[in-house]
Amino acid sequence: MTDDIDQLLIKALMEDSRRSLKALAQLSGLSSPSVSERLRRLEERGVLKGYTVEIDPRCFGYQLQAIVRVRPLPGQLQVVERQIMAIAEFTECDKVTGDDCFIARLHVRSMEQLDTLLDKLNSHAETNTAIVKKTPVKRRLPPMA
């Protein structure tokens, strides 16, 4: 389990993963070595799995974001999973229960590019696509308490 200080450190890192040990120490009321030790233990326990950077895909020309539900044709599950993994524009993919086996997120520069990428899956799967207009809830932590 995590205590209140661990949760404070995790939330601070979620807001800005580049925060220094000194800044985290000031925020938590601990010394920098104590913060470092806590972070090391959180990493060892698998609570903290990594530190990341967030980019805006539009800065790289990706003007559209889509959510694609993918239903592989019979016997094509592994083929479709490999295809999704091989297409770099797919930035997230979950294998789910229900009629669709995968729910994936991808970023594309145009509708034409979206069609081209989905055409690669069409011989092995059915797809249903929704264009993302807005993301009112960005990725966030579930409640820790």
N, C-alpha and C positions, 0 to 999 in steps of 0.2 A: 504494500500500500504506500501511498504518498501522504506526506503531512502537508500542513498549510504552507510551509516555506517551499517545499518541492513544487507545490501547485503554483505558487507565486512565481517561481523561477521559470516553470514551464510556460505560463501565460506570458511572461515578459519575453521569452524567446520566440513564442508564436507571433508576437507583435513585431519583433525585430531580432532575427536570429544572429545578427552581427553585434549584439550588445556585448560589451567587454565584461570581463570578470569584475573589474572595478565597479562598473555601473550596476551589475547584478548584486554585488556586495552591498552597495549603498542602498539599493532598493529593498534588499532583504534584511539588512541590519547585521549581516554576517561578514566575516573577513573574506578576502579573495581566495585564500587557500581552502576555507570551509566551503565556499561556493564551488570551487573546482572539484573538491571531493564529492560533494552532493551530485554534481553533474556527471562525474565519472560513475558513481553508483547507479544513477538513473540510466546511463548508457549500458552498463553491464547487465542490468535487469531487463533491458529491452524497452524501457519506458520511452527513452529518447532514442529514436532510430536513426536520426540524421539531422543535419542542418541544411537548409535550402535557401534558394533565392527565388524570388517571384519576378517574372518578366511580363510585359504586356505584348502578347503575340502580334498585335497590330503594328508594333514598331518594326516587325520583320515582314510586314505585308500580309499577314493573315487577318483578313477583314471579317471573315465569317467563322462562327463556332457552331457546331452541330452536335446533337445527341442522336446516336444511331442505335436502334434496337435491331439486333441481328438474330435471325432464326436459321441455323444451318439446315440444309437438306439432309435427309436420312444418311447416316454414315459419313458425314462431312464435318463433324464437330472439330476434330483435330486439325483438319486442313484449314478451316475458317480461322481457328485460333492462331495458327502459324501465319496466315495472311495478315490478320489484324496486327500481330506483333511486328511484322515486316514493314508495315506502312508507317513511316515516321510521323505522319500527320495525325495518327491516332495517339492522343496524349494520355488517355486513360481508358481502361476497359475493365469491366467487372463481369465475371461469370455468375449468372443469377439463376434462380429457380423460375418456373413459369413457362409460358409459351416461347418466350425469347430466351436464348441461352446467354447472350452477351448484351450488355448496355455499354456503349462506348462513346467517348467524347473525341471529336477531332476538330482541328483548325485548318481552314483552307483559305486560299487567296481569292477564290471566285466560285461561282456556281458551277462553272465548267470543270474546275478542278474537283469539286465535290462529286460530280457525275462520273468523272474519270476514275476516281478512287473507288467509288461504290460499284462501278462496273467490274472491278477486279474481284469483287465478292459475289457478284450476281450468278455466276455459274455454280456456286456452292452454297448459296444462302439467299434468304429473303431478307430485305432490310426495310426499316421504317424510320424515316429521318425527320427530325424537328430542328429548325434553326433557332439558336438561342438569341433572344432579343435583349435580355438583361439578366444579371445574376444578383438577385436581391439578397441571397445568403451565400457568401463566399465560404470556402472551406474553413471550418472552425472546429474547435475541440468539442467533444460531447461534455456534459457536466461531469466534473471530477468528484463531486461529493455525493 
